Amino acid sequence: MQERRQTERYAISFPVRVRWKDDGGQPMTEDGLTENVGVNSALIYLPRLLPTVGSKVDLTVTENPKDEVSVTAQVIRLERNAAHPQVALSLVEGVRAWKKKVWEHAGETIAAEKPEEFEEW
């Protein structure tokens, strides 16, 4: 199968807050972590509650409280693993801010990491 992604994704954990309305119109809020971030998408770990596929959510990256990034995203897929539930999101609004403050920051952070030294046993 051919890879359809045209940009790199970064496996990085940033703290996030996801807000949405459930099927009954009740506001829901869940804190979680990014699993990976793309230029216009994200895979998020949410420990308890998951929005429904197709719903729109407000996603805020809370890594830097003085400069939080908030975007609107649509849920494209759920992973209902009881031990590690995840939600895949495609950004709808705020892509430019996401790219600059989240995706590029993730790439810089990963590039600056030093590889673990190999230990001989």
C-alpha positions as CSV (number, residue, x, y, z in Angstrom):
1,M,0.0,0.0,0.0
2,Q,1.3,3.4,-0.9
3,E,1.9,6.0,1.8
4,R,-0.6,8.9,1.3
5,R,0.9,11.3,3.8
6,Q,2.8,14.1,2.2
7,T,4.3,15.6,5.3
8,E,6.1,14.2,8.3
9,R,4.4,13.3,11.5
10,Y,6.3,13.7,14.8
11,A,5.8,11.2,17.7
12,I,5.7,13.6,20.6
13,S,3.7,14.1,23.7
14,F,2.2,17.6,24.3
15,P,-0.5,18.1,26.9
16,V,-3.9,19.0,25.4
17,R,-7.4,19.8,26.3
18,V,-10.3,18.7,24.1
19,R,-13.8,20.3,24.3
20,W,-16.9,19.2,22.4
21,K,-20.6,18.6,22.8
22,D,-21.9,15.1,23.3
23,D,-24.9,13.8,21.3
24,G,-27.3,15.4,23.9
25,G,-25.6,18.8,23.6
26,Q,-23.8,18.6,26.9
27,P,-20.4,20.3,26.9
28,M,-17.6,17.8,27.5
29,T,-13.9,18.4,28.4
30,E,-11.1,15.9,28.5
31,D,-7.4,16.4,29.1
32,G,-4.9,14.2,27.3
33,L,-1.6,13.9,25.4
34,T,-0.7,14.0,21.7
35,E,0.7,10.7,20.4
36,N,1.9,12.3,17.2
37,V,1.3,15.6,15.3
38,G,1.2,16.2,11.6
39,V,1.0,19.5,9.8
40,N,-2.8,19.4,9.8
41,S,-3.7,16.4,12.0
42,A,-3.0,14.8,15.4
43,L,-3.5,11.5,17.2
44,I,-4.5,12.2,20.8
45,Y,-4.7,9.9,23.8
46,L,-7.7,10.7,25.9
47,P,-7.9,8.6,29.1
48,R,-11.7,8.5,29.7
49,L,-14.1,10.1,27.3
50,L,-14.0,10.1,23.5
51,P,-16.0,12.3,21.1
52,T,-17.9,10.6,18.2
53,V,-16.5,10.2,14.7
54,G,-17.5,13.1,12.5
55,S,-17.9,15.6,15.4
56,K,-16.0,18.9,15.7
57,V,-13.9,19.5,18.7
58,D,-11.9,22.4,20.1
59,L,-8.3,21.3,20.6
60,T,-5.9,23.4,22.8
61,V,-2.3,22.5,23.2
62,T,-1.4,23.5,26.8
63,E,2.4,22.9,26.6
64,N,3.1,26.6,27.0
65,P,0.4,28.2,29.3
66,K,1.5,31.7,28.2
67,D,1.1,30.8,24.5
68,E,-1.6,28.1,24.1
69,V,-2.6,27.1,20.6
70,S,-6.3,26.4,20.0
71,V,-7.7,24.9,16.8
72,T,-10.9,23.4,15.6
73,A,-10.7,19.8,14.4
74,Q,-12.9,17.0,13.1
75,V,-12.8,13.5,14.5
76,I,-11.9,11.1,11.7
77,R,-11.2,7.9,13.7
78,L,-11.3,6.4,17.2
79,E,-9.2,3.7,18.7
80,R,-11.3,2.2,21.5
81,N,-8.6,0.3,23.2
82,A,-9.6,0.1,26.9
83,A,-6.0,0.5,28.0
84,H,-5.1,3.4,25.6
85,P,-8.1,5.1,23.9
86,Q,-7.1,7.5,21.1
87,V,-8.8,9.9,18.7
88,A,-7.5,10.9,15.3
89,L,-8.2,14.5,14.3
90,S,-8.0,16.5,11.1
91,L,-7.7,20.2,11.6
92,V,-10.4,22.4,10.2
93,E,-9.5,25.9,11.5
94,G,-6.3,27.3,12.9
95,V,-4.0,25.3,10.7
96,R,-1.5,28.1,10.2
97,A,-1.0,28.7,14.0
98,W,-0.8,24.9,14.5
99,K,1.9,24.5,11.9
100,K,4.0,27.2,13.3
101,K,3.5,26.7,17.1
102,V,2.9,22.9,17.3
103,W,4.2,21.0,14.3
104,E,7.4,23.0,13.7
105,H,8.0,23.1,17.4
106,A,7.7,19.3,17.5
107,G,10.2,18.9,14.7
108,E,12.7,21.2,16.4
109,T,12.2,19.4,19.7
110,I,12.8,16.0,18.2
111,A,15.8,17.3,16.1
112,A,17.4,18.7,19.3
113,E,17.2,15.4,21.2
114,K,20.4,13.4,21.6
115,P,20.2,9.7,20.8
116,E,20.4,7.4,23.8
117,E,23.9,6.1,24.3
118,F,24.3,2.4,23.7
119,E,25.3,0.6,26.9
120,E,27.2,-2.6,26.7
121,W,26.2,-5.2,29.2
